[in-house]
């Protein structure tokens, strides 16, 4: 339980920041008509980590 609270407080901002950065890189590649599969994978992974951490920590409280 302590790990989930730690991740909700300290890691969610980091995951959110990384999500925004990778999503912006993907948008830049879409505009330039390049492949963006790697960026979309990482943005989806970081977004799911953010949502998972928030949902687990809120359900434990």
N, C-alpha and C positions, 0 to 999 in steps of 0.2 A: 504494500500500500504506500509506503514511503517513496518507493521508486516512481510510482505513478504521479504522486503529488510533486516530486522533484521534477519530473519531466513536464508536468503541466505548468510549473512556475518558471523553470529555466530553459527547457528545451523547445517549448512551443514557439517562443519568439524567434529562436534560431531556425527552426523548421519553417516558420512563416517567411522569414527573410530569404532563406534559400529557395522556397517555393516561388516567391515573386521574382527573384533573380533569374531562375531557370525559365520561368514563363516569359519574361521579357526577352531573353535570348531566343526563345522559340518564336516569338512574334517578330523579332528582327530577321530571323531566317525565313519566316513565311513571307515577309514583305520582299525579301531578296530572292524568293523562289528557290530556296535551298532546302535540303532534307533536314528535318527537325525531330526525328524519332527519339534520339537520345535525350534531348531537352524535355520532351513531353513525358518520357518515362520518369525522369527524375522529378519533374514538377508533380506528376501524379503520386509518386512515392512520398514526397515531402507533404503534399496535401493530405494524403491518407494518414501519415504519422501525426499531423496536427490534429485531425479530427479524432483519431483513435485516442490520443493522449487527453484531449478535452473530454471526450465521452467517458472514458474510464475514470478519470479523476472526479468528474461530476457525479458519476454513479456510486462512487465509494463514499462520498460525503453525505 
